[in-house]
Amino acid sequence: MADLTGKVALITGAARGQGAAEARLFVERGAKVLITDVLETEGKELAESLGDAARFVKHDVSDADSWDAAVAVAVSTFGKLDVLVNNAAIYTMKPLMETESAELERILKVNLIGAFNGIKAVVPAMQAVGGGSIVNISSQSGLEGLMNHAAYGSSKWGLRGLSKVAALELGLSQIRVNSVYPGPIATPMVPYLTTGPGSFPNLPLERSGLPEEVAELVAFLASDAAGYITGAEVSIDGGLAAGKFIPRGM
Ligand SMILES: NC(=O)c1ccc[n+]([C@@H]2O[C@H](COP(=O)([O-])OP(=O)(O)OC[C@H]3O[C@@H](n4cnc5c(N)ncnc54)[C@H](O)[C@@H]3O)[C@@H](O)[C@H]2O)c1
């Protein structure tokens, strides 16, 4: 169990889904959390339910100019910033030939450029406290080609590359940068997913993952227990990235 006592974290897209599970777990493990999202009602409700350890700020990660203000709220409210989780994203599934370049640009602006601006915005605050941890949430579709994911997959492959470069350049500031590759996780992003045993028979573990399971991994990477881990790519996918799986009865 990762200990986050005394840490201050900014989690983007944390009003619901995996980000919300991370916000809850981080607080449970002793952190203070700035929850940011474009969803104001859900974000405020979550922050209120977590008491003084959490605060919500409406923040669109694709708005480059708003990042400094979001970081300033974290520092002025909780005194410093140790952790950034670049979790916010939008999803689309569409054949390449039906994907307009404007749609690709929209997805890249949130999923990739949002994280890029986030990293640049938090570095001075992390340097001020002698280091930090950045966790970028990519996707299995950022590790291999996935049909009908030209825009989303490109953004997640980009985030994978960005994570590597950031780990190389920010290590000298004792800022660790790792990336996470979820498989099918039951959240509002993919409302058709069900949970429980047998819910995803095409995977070795034969089920979808839960946001709370991803939160445990992110909490570990954010914590000092992961102090020598940077530039790592960690899959959390029920075995999806292991290779070609043959489901029972095939
Ligand atoms: N659910 C899955 O199966 C799955 C699989 C692989 C990767 N992921 C990744 O996991 C992360 C979390 O996704 P989730 O499954 O919890 O989905 P979700 O849709 O429940 O949560 C995403 C959150 O990001 C917020 N958001 C969207 N655009 C934003 C913006 N411009 N600025 C700020 N916030 C914004 C949304 O409002 C939402 O609260 C994402 O990066 C997603 O790409 C999800």
Ligand as a Chemical Component Dictionary entry (heavy atoms), coordinates in Angstrom:
data_LIG
# 
_chem_comp.id                   LIG 
_chem_comp.type                 NON-POLYMER 
_chem_comp.pdbx_formal_charge   0 
_chem_comp.three_letter_code    LIG 
# 
loop_
_chem_comp_atom.comp_id 
_chem_comp_atom.atom_id 
_chem_comp_atom.alt_atom_id 
_chem_comp_atom.type_symbol 
_chem_comp_atom.charge 
_chem_comp_atom.model_Cartn_x 
_chem_comp_atom.model_Cartn_y 
_chem_comp_atom.model_Cartn_z 
_chem_comp_atom.pdbx_ordinal 
LIG N1  N1  N 0  -11.423 3.445  -19.510 1  
LIG C1  C1  C 0  -10.587 2.786  -20.287 2  
LIG O1  O1  O 0  -10.860 1.667  -20.741 3  
LIG C2  C2  C 0  -9.236  3.373  -20.618 4  
LIG C3  C3  C 0  -8.324  2.565  -21.307 5  
LIG C4  C4  C 0  -7.065  3.074  -21.594 6  
LIG C5  C5  C 0  -6.731  4.347  -21.184 7  
LIG N2  N2  N 1  -7.645  5.120  -20.533 8  
LIG C6  C6  C 0  -7.217  6.465  -20.112 9  
LIG O2  O2  O 0  -7.441  6.594  -18.726 10 
LIG C7  C7  C 0  -7.621  7.993  -18.410 11 
LIG C8  C8  C 0  -8.867  8.170  -17.563 12 
LIG O3  O3  O 0  -10.004 7.870  -18.358 13 
LIG P1  P1  P 0  -11.360 7.281  -17.745 14 
LIG O4  O4  O 0  -11.465 5.890  -18.231 15 
LIG O5  O5  O -1 -11.428 7.559  -16.294 16 
LIG O6  O6  O 0  -12.413 8.160  -18.562 17 
LIG P2  P2  P 0  -13.473 9.276  -18.107 18 
LIG O7  O7  O 0  -14.056 9.780  -19.365 19 
LIG O8  O8  O 0  -14.371 8.731  -17.067 20 
LIG O9  O9  O 0  -12.558 10.390 -17.423 21 
LIG C9  C9  C 0  -11.854 11.331 -18.166 22 
LIG C10 C10 C 0  -12.014 12.674 -17.478 23 
LIG O10 O10 O 0  -11.275 13.649 -18.222 24 
LIG C11 C11 C 0  -12.051 14.833 -18.256 25 
LIG N3  N3  N 0  -11.661 15.681 -19.373 26 
LIG C12 C12 C 0  -11.917 15.504 -20.694 27 
LIG N4  N4  N 0  -11.438 16.528 -21.396 28 
LIG C13 C13 C 0  -10.844 17.385 -20.511 29 
LIG C14 C14 C 0  -10.163 18.599 -20.624 30 
LIG N5  N5  N 0  -9.995  19.202 -21.824 31 
LIG N6  N6  N 0  -9.672  19.187 -19.513 32 
LIG C15 C15 C 0  -9.846  18.601 -18.309 33 
LIG N7  N7  N 0  -10.496 17.448 -18.121 34 
LIG C16 C16 C 0  -10.990 16.837 -19.223 35 
LIG C17 C17 C 0  -13.488 14.334 -18.393 36 
LIG O11 O11 O 0  -14.412 15.346 -18.058 37 
LIG C18 C18 C 0  -13.478 13.160 -17.445 38 
LIG O12 O12 O 0  -13.838 13.531 -16.141 39 
LIG C19 C19 C 0  -7.656  8.703  -19.755 40 
LIG O13 O13 O 0  -6.382  9.232  -20.030 41 
LIG C20 C20 C 0  -7.976  7.591  -20.731 42 
LIG O14 O14 O 0  -7.553  7.905  -22.039 43 
LIG C21 C21 C 0  -8.885  4.677  -20.263 44 
# 
loop_
_chem_comp_bond.comp_id 
_chem_comp_bond.atom_id_1 
_chem_comp_bond.atom_id_2 
_chem_comp_bond.value_order 
_chem_comp_bond.pdbx_ordinal 
LIG N1  C1  SING 1  
LIG C1  O1  DOUB 2  
LIG C1  C2  SING 3  
LIG C2  C3  SING 4  
LIG C2  C21 DOUB 5  
LIG C3  C4  DOUB 6  
LIG C4  C5  SING 7  
LIG C5  N2  DOUB 8  
LIG N2  C6  SING 9  
LIG N2  C21 SING 10 
LIG C6  O2  SING 11 
LIG C6  C20 SING 12 
LIG O2  C7  SING 13 
LIG C7  C8  SING 14 
LIG C7  C19 SING 15 
LIG C8  O3  SING 16 
LIG O3  P1  SING 17 
LIG P1  O4  DOUB 18 
LIG P1  O5  SING 19 
LIG P1  O6  SING 20 
LIG O6  P2  SING 21 
LIG P2  O7  DOUB 22 
LIG P2  O8  SING 23 
LIG P2  O9  SING 24 
LIG O9  C9  SING 25 
LIG C9  C10 SING 26 
LIG C10 O10 SING 27 
LIG C10 C18 SING 28 
LIG O10 C11 SING 29 
LIG C11 N3  SING 30 
LIG C11 C17 SING 31 
LIG N3  C12 SING 32 
LIG N3  C16 SING 33 
LIG C12 N4  DOUB 34 
LIG N4  C13 SING 35 
LIG C13 C14 SING 36 
LIG C13 C16 DOUB 37 
LIG C14 N5  SING 38 
LIG C14 N6  DOUB 39 
LIG N6  C15 SING 40 
LIG C15 N7  DOUB 41 
LIG N7  C16 SING 42 
LIG C17 O11 SING 43 
LIG C17 C18 SING 44 
LIG C18 O12 SING 45 
LIG C19 O13 SING 46 
LIG C19 C20 SING 47 
LIG C20 O14 SING 48 
# 
